[in-house]
Amino acid sequence: MLAARLAADEPRASIGEGPLLGLTVATIVVIIVLIGWAKLHPLIALILGSAVLGVGSGLGAEATVTDFVGGLGDTIGDIGLLIALGAMLGQLLHVSGAATRLVDRFVRAVPGRAVPWAMVGIAFLIGLPLFFEVALVLVFPIIVLVVRRTGAPLLKVAIPALAALSLLNGFLPPHPGPLLAVSAFHADLGLTMFYGLIVAVPTVIVGGPLLGNVLARLVPSPPVEKLPFGHPDGGMPKAGGTDDEPGHGRRGTNSTAALEAPALPRLSTPGVGVTLLTMLLPIALMLIRAIAELTLSQDDPGRRLAETIGEPTVALLAGCLLAMFTFGLATGMGRRQVSGVMGSGLPLVAGIILVVGAGGGFKSTLVATGVGDTIADLTRNLGLPAVVLAWLLAALIRVAVGSGTVAIITTASLLAPLAAGTSPSGAALMALAVGAGSRFGSHVNDAGFWMVKEFLQLDVKDTFRTWTLMDCVVSVVAGIGVVALGAVVE
């Protein structure tokens, strides 16, 4: 919904290309300064940044408000409900002891040094059929519990999982962005996936465990107790990052952390098999949808059913309903206690949802100014090889507007004529190059930036030093991999 609306918006900025680019850069810098130096809450900083950008670019006050509110609403509609359902499922998973037993089994089976590598596999499995936001909601409780059990730095465990999720979201079908690129370039889907997997393996190794080891030594990881699902009693700190930001206190006096889950009787812990079944149900439903969309015609009743049950909100709701029994009633909770545990997660993700929504509002304002088209016009005639140009153009648009999907849509539509008449390998490589470039440089205009920041409880500076850097490494390594593969197969 959000990507379709952004892609359909017509540029309305009335200033020239140079001033528009300068204003965009200045606005992003102002947002960073307001949050990092002035300690303004990200929600307020993003609203002010959008106002400056919209009015300064000539959109006008009314259009600026319309674009921001529309982007915020679309983002919350796309992501907010998923975060809320994920939080409810996560609370049941945590309070019932199911996650603890699962992670204990995982830690016993995997040597300590191999934990970051195993997290890549877990994230890859969970993220293959899912949007990034849904996958992060499902993977994050596992990350936190692994950190609690192993004592490893958070970033050493989280970065490998984030690298896998990020690359999958922009690089490999059946995610929407890569499918759009495959369609635009008339590439063979199977060949694109095959080439994509070849490039994805070294990319995730470099951008995941190897980079995670370095970042864990350079950037302090926040204490696990500050993280959502990080408290042994099942409480979750409220959204918003580090204690040095406004409104973020430490647990104790004047603390904003942790609504506690309701007091519960002694529970029977769900088995590992039941836990896996419950956690994988949403993934299985969404994977069924992806397979149906690839193999069945649009008017097939089976496809329509698969699209309904595999819609992310429906799939996560199904997971919540199953968890109410497997993690709730079957463990000894009463119906009121199940409701209380699930409800205890909702107030604690409200801040995350609003900040992520504001990031979507700022992105919508950027797209409305037409800065993405401005960058595309400036780079089309550089005379670069098609694959390199595809990566560069997608990367620049991603940095400018914050949306990887919009970067893919824009780049693919501009460069589709270049792919006409090329070999199947050439078309597949073009699609992959666009996907790789679309991962570059996530920052304050990307809702995913704020989602990662809030979940990992990092400040803005450390989010740049970790998440943004990781996204850049993944994008560059994947781009190099596509070019190298092209030298072999073309």
Buried (B, 14 or more C-beta within 10 A) or exposed (E): EBBEBBBEBEBBBEBEBEEBBEBBEBBBEBBBEBBBEEEBBBBBBBBBBBBBBBBBBBBEEEBBBBBBBBBBBBBBBBBBBBBBBBBBBBBBBBBBBBBBBBBBEBBEEBEEEEBBBBBBBBBBBBBBBBBBBBBBBBBBBBBBBBBBBBEBBBBBBBBBBBBBBBBBBBBBBBBBBBBBBBEBBBBBBEBBBEBBEBBBEBBBBBBBBBBBBEBBEEBEBBEBBBBBBBBEEBBBBBBBBBBEBEEBEBBEEEEBBBBEBBEBEEBEBBEBEBBEBBBBBBBBBBBBBBBBBEEBEEEEEEBEEBBEBBBBBBBBBBBBEBBBBBBBEBBEBEEEBBBBBBBBBBEBBBBBBBBBBBBBBBBBBBBBBBBBBBBBEBBBEEEBEBBBBBBBBBBBBBBBBBBBBBBBBBBBEBBBEBBEEBEBBBBBBBBBBBBBBBBBBBBBBBBBBBBBBBBBBBBBBBBBBBBBBBBBBBBBBBBBBBBEBBEEBE
